[in-house]
């Protein structure tokens, strides 16, 4: 127990240092959207019944902390060398979750809105979710057959292997599963809904794209240093590497928005990728599997949110002109940031040599 307390004390100091810097500010675009929608519902006097679904969704998002995992600050190689048994490692993983600032902000808001009893239940459920995440990660490591991502098919062409690997990465983050839930709910609404709003499919397709948009800021977020080094060894230009990652993003997006509104979803997707290339190429935002993607709110996240939502909705009303403009902007972004990728890696190779 003393060893765990000592480790947690050092982690607490690391979290405190990070909170004093801008580097600690990471946010998920969809999380921000739900928070704004919940706030708008409350301010419009729709609480409690009309706002409760949004508040519930916001709470579920917080259960998987959007801030960086405190335990991720410890290199995995060093963690394996510590004389901790399996129970101690599980306890350390779960208790380190309690150092998340996002969690305690959510608990404080729950106390203000619902009282101590609701906050206690929220905290207990959050710990239970964290335990499930730990057990799920352990199961996939010890029993590879439990990992459904192994069944993602191979894609044809020169970039097929790269696309397949990135589809696997996308399906190992929670953003993709929120998008899947929205798409399935939208399809069910179109089939069984009593009343049909003509703008509804476009709005749902845009929400799917927004749920995935933060991942566009961190296309290399799950790649280790060795993985990034392998990209430099591939006989591919920078624009080809970006295109391979983008094709994985677009493949998932198209599959989800095809039953809703393909063109509105693609418009928002092109905008998310065109803007997200800036953070993906010029910054490295490390991510963790089975967590929500943490991106930068300013300026990329804000521009993504506004651009995806506004232009995606307008495209659904005005026609394909905005889709064409978004596609042109996307192609330009791939070309430009592909060149920056090549220059960056050339400079890295020269310094290493």
C-alpha positions as CSV (number, residue, x, y, z in Angstrom):
1,X,0.0,0.0,0.0
2,X,2.9,2.4,0.8
3,X,4.3,1.9,-2.7
4,X,1.0,2.7,-4.3
5,X,0.6,5.9,-2.2
6,X,4.1,7.0,-3.1
7,X,3.4,6.6,-6.8
8,X,0.1,8.4,-6.5
9,X,1.8,11.3,-4.7
10,X,4.3,11.7,-7.5
11,X,1.4,11.5,-10.1
12,X,-0.5,14.2,-8.2
13,X,2.5,16.5,-8.4
14,X,2.8,15.9,-12.1
15,X,-0.9,16.7,-12.7
16,X,-0.6,19.9,-10.7
17,X,2.4,21.0,-12.8
18,X,0.5,20.2,-16.0
19,X,-2.6,22.2,-14.8
20,X,-0.4,25.3,-14.8
21,X,0.4,25.0,-18.5
22,X,-1.6,25.3,-21.7
23,X,-0.5,21.8,-22.6
24,X,-3.0,20.4,-20.1
25,X,-5.9,22.0,-22.0
26,X,-7.4,19.2,-24.2
27,X,-11.0,18.9,-25.2
28,X,-13.2,16.7,-27.4
29,X,-15.3,18.6,-29.9
30,X,-18.3,16.4,-29.3
31,X,-18.0,16.8,-25.6
32,X,-18.1,20.6,-26.0
33,X,-21.1,20.4,-28.3
34,X,-23.1,18.3,-25.8
35,X,-22.1,20.6,-23.0
36,X,-23.3,23.6,-25.0
37,X,-26.6,21.9,-26.0
38,X,-27.2,20.9,-22.3
39,X,-26.5,24.5,-21.2
40,X,-28.8,25.9,-23.9
41,X,-31.6,23.5,-22.9
42,X,-31.3,24.5,-19.2
43,X,-31.1,28.2,-20.0
44,X,-34.2,27.9,-22.3
45,X,-36.2,26.6,-19.3
46,X,-36.4,23.0,-20.6
47,X,-35.0,21.4,-17.5
48,X,-35.5,19.0,-16.0
49,X,-37.1,16.5,-18.5
50,X,-36.0,17.9,-21.8
51,X,-32.4,18.5,-20.7
52,X,-31.9,15.2,-18.9
53,X,-31.0,13.2,-22.0
54,X,-28.2,15.7,-22.8
55,X,-27.0,15.8,-19.2
56,X,-27.0,12.0,-19.1
57,X,-24.9,11.9,-22.3
58,X,-22.6,14.5,-21.0
59,X,-22.1,12.5,-17.8
60,X,-21.4,9.3,-19.8
61,X,-18.7,11.1,-21.8
62,X,-17.0,12.3,-18.6
63,X,-16.9,8.7,-17.3
64,X,-14.1,8.2,-19.8
65,X,-11.9,11.1,-18.8
66,X,-11.0,13.5,-21.7
67,X,-7.9,14.7,-20.0
68,X,-4.8,12.7,-20.2
69,X,-4.5,9.6,-18.1
70,X,-2.2,10.4,-15.1
71,X,-0.7,6.9,-15.2
72,X,0.3,7.4,-18.8
73,X,3.0,9.8,-17.5
74,X,4.9,6.7,-16.4
75,X,6.8,4.9,-19.2
76,X,5.4,1.4,-19.6
77,X,8.9,-0.1,-19.5
78,X,9.5,1.5,-16.1
79,X,6.1,0.4,-14.8
80,X,6.8,-3.2,-15.7
81,X,10.0,-3.1,-13.6
82,X,8.3,-2.0,-10.4
83,X,7.8,-4.8,-7.9
84,X,4.0,-4.6,-8.0
85,X,1.7,-7.7,-8.2
86,X,-1.4,-7.8,-10.4
87,X,-3.8,-6.6,-7.7
88,X,-1.5,-3.6,-6.9
89,X,-1.3,-2.7,-10.6
90,X,-5.1,-2.8,-11.0
91,X,-5.5,-0.7,-7.8
92,X,-3.0,1.8,-9.1
93,X,-4.7,2.0,-12.5
94,X,-8.1,2.6,-10.9
95,X,-7.0,5.0,-8.2
96,X,-4.9,7.1,-10.6
97,X,-8.2,7.7,-12.4
98,X,-9.3,9.7,-9.4
99,X,-6.5,12.3,-10.1
100,X,-8.3,13.4,-13.3
101,X,-9.3,17.1,-13.0
102,X,-12.2,16.5,-15.5
103,X,-13.7,13.9,-13.2
104,X,-13.7,16.2,-10.1
105,X,-15.2,19.1,-12.1
106,X,-18.0,16.7,-13.1
107,X,-18.5,15.6,-9.5
108,X,-18.6,19.2,-8.3
109,X,-21.2,20.1,-11.0
110,X,-23.3,17.0,-10.0
111,X,-23.2,18.1,-6.3
112,X,-24.5,21.6,-7.3
113,X,-27.2,20.3,-9.6
114,X,-28.3,17.1,-7.9
115,X,-26.8,16.8,-4.5
116,X,-24.3,14.6,-2.6
117,X,-26.1,11.4,-3.2
118,X,-26.2,11.7,-7.0
119,X,-22.5,12.8,-6.9
120,X,-21.6,9.7,-4.9
121,X,-23.5,7.4,-7.4
122,X,-21.8,9.2,-10.3
123,X,-18.3,8.6,-8.8
124,X,-19.0,5.0,-8.0
125,X,-20.3,4.4,-11.5
126,X,-17.2,6.1,-12.9
127,X,-14.9,3.8,-11.0
128,X,-16.9,0.8,-12.2
129,X,-16.5,2.0,-15.8
130,X,-12.7,2.4,-15.3
131,X,-12.5,-1.1,-13.9
132,X,-14.3,-2.4,-17.0
133,X,-11.8,-0.6,-19.2
134,X,-8.8,-2.1,-17.3
135,X,-10.3,-5.6,-17.5
136,X,-11.1,-5.2,-21.2
137,X,-7.5,-4.1,-22.0
138,X,-6.2,-7.0,-20.0
139,X,-8.4,-9.5,-21.8
140,X,-7.3,-8.3,-25.3
141,X,-3.7,-8.6,-24.3
142,X,-3.8,-12.0,-22.8
143,X,-6.3,-13.5,-25.3
144,X,-5.7,-12.1,-28.8
145,X,-8.8,-13.9,-30.1
146,X,-10.9,-11.5,-28.0
147,X,-9.7,-8.6,-30.1
148,X,-12.3,-8.0,-32.7
149,X,-10.1,-5.5,-34.5
150,X,-8.1,-8.4,-35.9
151,X,-11.0,-9.1,-38.2
152,X,-10.9,-5.7,-40.1
153,X,-10.4,-6.7,-43.7
154,X,-7.4,-5.8,-45.9
155,X,-8.0,-2.9,-48.2
156,X,-6.8,-3.1,-51.9
157,X,-4.1,-0.9,-53.4
158,X,-0.7,0.5,-52.4
159,X,-2.1,2.2,-49.3
160,X,-4.3,-0.8,-48.3
161,X,-2.2,-1.9,-45.3
162,X,-2.0,1.7,-44.0
163,X,-5.7,2.2,-44.3
164,X,-6.5,-1.1,-42.5
165,X,-4.2,-0.2,-39.6
166,X,-5.8,3.2,-39.2
167,X,-9.3,1.8,-39.3
168,X,-8.2,-0.4,-36.4
169,X,-6.9,2.6,-34.6
170,X,-10.1,4.5,-35.1
171,X,-12.2,1.7,-33.8
172,X,-10.1,1.6,-30.7
173,X,-11.1,5.1,-29.6
174,X,-14.5,6.0,-28.1
175,X,-15.2,8.8,-30.6
176,X,-16.0,6.2,-33.3
177,X,-18.4,4.3,-31.0
178,X,-20.3,7.5,-30.2
179,X,-20.6,8.1,-33.9
180,X,-21.9,4.6,-34.4
181,X,-24.5,5.1,-31.6
182,X,-25.7,8.3,-33.3
183,X,-25.8,6.6,-36.7
184,X,-27.8,3.6,-35.4
185,X,-30.2,5.9,-33.5
186,X,-30.6,8.0,-36.7
187,X,-31.4,4.9,-38.8
188,X,-33.9,3.7,-36.2
189,X,-35.5,7.1,-36.2
190,X,-35.8,7.2,-40.0
191,X,-37.4,3.7,-40.0
192,X,-39.7,3.8,-37.0
193,X,-40.2,7.5,-36.4
194,X,-43.7,8.7,-36.5
195,X,-42.9,12.2,-37.8
196,X,-40.0,12.9,-40.3
197,X,-38.2,16.3,-40.3
198,X,-36.6,16.9,-43.7
199,X,-33.5,18.5,-42.0
200,X,-33.2,15.7,-39.5
201,X,-30.9,13.3,-41.6
202,X,-28.5,16.2,-42.4
203,X,-28.3,17.2,-38.8
204,X,-27.6,13.6,-37.7
205,X,-25.0,13.1,-40.4
206,X,-23.2,16.3,-39.2
207,X,-23.3,15.0,-35.6
208,X,-21.7,11.8,-36.7
209,X,-18.9,13.8,-38.4
210,X,-18.5,16.0,-35.3
211,X,-18.2,12.9,-33.1
212,X,-15.2,11.9,-35.3
213,X,-13.7,15.3,-35.9
214,X,-11.4,15.5,-32.9
215,X,-9.6,12.4,-34.2
216,X,-8.7,14.4,-37.3
217,X,-6.5,16.5,-35.0
218,X,-4.5,13.5,-33.9
219,X,-4.1,11.1,-36.8
220,X,-0.7,10.1,-35.4
221,X,-1.9,10.1,-31.8
222,X,-1.7,6.3,-31.3
223,X,1.6,5.9,-33.1
224,X,4.6,5.2,-30.9
225,X,8.0,6.7,-31.6
226,X,9.0,3.5,-33.4
227,X,5.8,3.8,-35.5
228,X,6.6,7.3,-36.5
229,X,10.1,6.2,-37.4
230,X,8.7,3.5,-39.7
231,X,6.6,6.1,-41.6
232,X,9.9,7.8,-42.5
233,X,11.2,4.5,-43.9
234,X,8.2,3.8,-46.1
235,X,8.6,4.6,-49.8
236,X,5.7,7.1,-49.5
237,X,5.4,10.8,-49.7
238,X,3.9,12.8,-46.9
239,X,0.7,13.4,-48.8
240,X,0.3,9.6,-49.4
241,X,0.7,8.9,-45.6
242,X,-1.9,11.6,-44.8
243,X,-4.2,10.2,-47.6
244,X,-4.0,6.7,-46.1
245,X,-5.0,7.9,-42.7
246,X,-7.7,10.1,-44.2
247,X,-9.1,7.2,-46.2
248,X,-9.6,5.3,-43.0
249,X,-11.4,8.2,-41.5
250,X,-13.6,8.7,-44.6
251,X,-14.4,5.0,-44.9
252,X,-15.8,4.9,-41.4
253,X,-17.6,8.2,-41.9
254,X,-19.2,7.2,-45.2
255,X,-20.4,3.8,-43.8
256,X,-22.1,5.6,-41.0
257,X,-23.7,8.6,-42.8
258,X,-24.7,6.7,-46.0
259,X,-28.2,5.9,-44.6
260,X,-28.6,9.4,-43.3
261,X,-27.2,12.2,-45.6
262,X,-24.0,11.3,-47.4
263,X,-23.2,14.7,-48.8
264,X,-23.7,16.7,-45.6
265,X,-21.6,14.1,-43.7
266,X,-18.8,14.2,-46.3
267,X,-18.8,18.0,-46.3
268,X,-18.3,18.1,-42.5
269,X,-15.7,15.3,-42.8
270,X,-13.7,17.1,-45.4
271,X,-13.7,20.2,-43.3
272,X,-12.7,18.3,-40.1
273,X,-9.7,16.7,-41.9
274,X,-8.6,19.8,-43.7
275,X,-8.4,21.7,-40.4
276,X,-7.2,18.8,-38.4
277,X,-4.1,18.2,-40.5
278,X,-2.5,21.3,-38.9
279,X,-2.5,19.7,-35.4
280,X,-1.7,16.2,-36.8
281,X,1.4,17.2,-38.6
282,X,2.8,20.1,-36.6
283,X,1.8,18.9,-33.1
284,X,1.9,15.5,-31.5
285,X,-1.1,14.9,-29.3
286,X,-0.6,11.4,-27.8
287,X,-3.8,9.4,-27.3
288,X,-4.8,6.3,-25.4
289,X,-6.9,3.5,-26.7
290,X,-10.5,3.2,-25.4
291,X,-10.6,6.8,-24.4
292,X,-12.0,9.9,-26.1
293,X,-9.6,11.8,-28.2
294,X,-8.2,14.9,-26.6
295,X,-7.7,17.8,-29.0
296,X,-7.0,21.5,-28.9
297,X,-9.9,23.8,-28.5
298,X,-8.2,26.9,-29.9
299,X,-8.0,27.5,-32.7
300,X,-8.4,24.2,-34.5
301,X,-11.2,22.6,-32.4
302,X,-13.3,25.8,-32.5
303,X,-12.9,26.1,-36.3
304,X,-13.7,22.4,-36.7
305,X,-16.9,22.7,-34.7
306,X,-18.2,25.8,-36.3
307,X,-17.2,24.8,-39.9
308,X,-18.5,21.2,-39.7
309,X,-21.8,22.1,-38.2
310,X,-22.6,25.3,-40.1
311,X,-21.4,24.2,-43.6
312,X,-22.7,20.6,-43.2
313,X,-26.2,21.9,-42.4
314,X,-26.1,24.5,-45.2
315,X,-25.0,21.9,-47.7
316,X,-28.1,19.8,-46.8
317,X,-30.3,22.8,-47.7
318,X,-28.4,24.5,-50.6
319,X,-27.0,21.6,-52.6
320,X,-23.5,20.2,-53.5
321,X,-21.7,23.5,-54.1
322,X,-20.3,23.5,-50.5
323,X,-19.3,19.9,-50.8
324,X,-17.2,20.7,-53.9
325,X,-15.6,23.7,-52.0
326,X,-14.9,21.5,-49.0
327,X,-13.3,18.8,-51.2
328,X,-11.1,21.4,-52.8
329,X,-10.0,22.7,-49.4
330,X,-9.3,19.2,-48.3
331,X,-7.2,18.3,-51.3
332,X,-5.2,21.5,-50.8
333,X,-4.7,20.7,-47.2
334,X,-3.4,17.2,-48.0
335,X,-0.9,18.6,-50.5
336,X,0.3,21.5,-48.2
337,X,0.6,19.5,-45.0
338,X,2.1,16.5,-46.9
339,X,4.9,18.9,-48.0
340,X,5.3,20.0,-44.4
341,X,5.5,16.4,-43.3
342,X,8.3,15.7,-45.8
343,X,10.2,18.8,-44.7
344,X,9.8,18.0,-41.0
345,X,11.0,14.4,-41.5
346,X,13.9,15.5,-43.7
347,X,15.1,17.9,-41.0
348,X,14.7,15.1,-38.4
349,X,16.8,12.8,-40.5
350,X,19.5,15.4,-41.0
351,X,19.7,16.1,-37.2
352,X,19.8,12.3,-36.5
353,X,22.6,11.8,-39.1
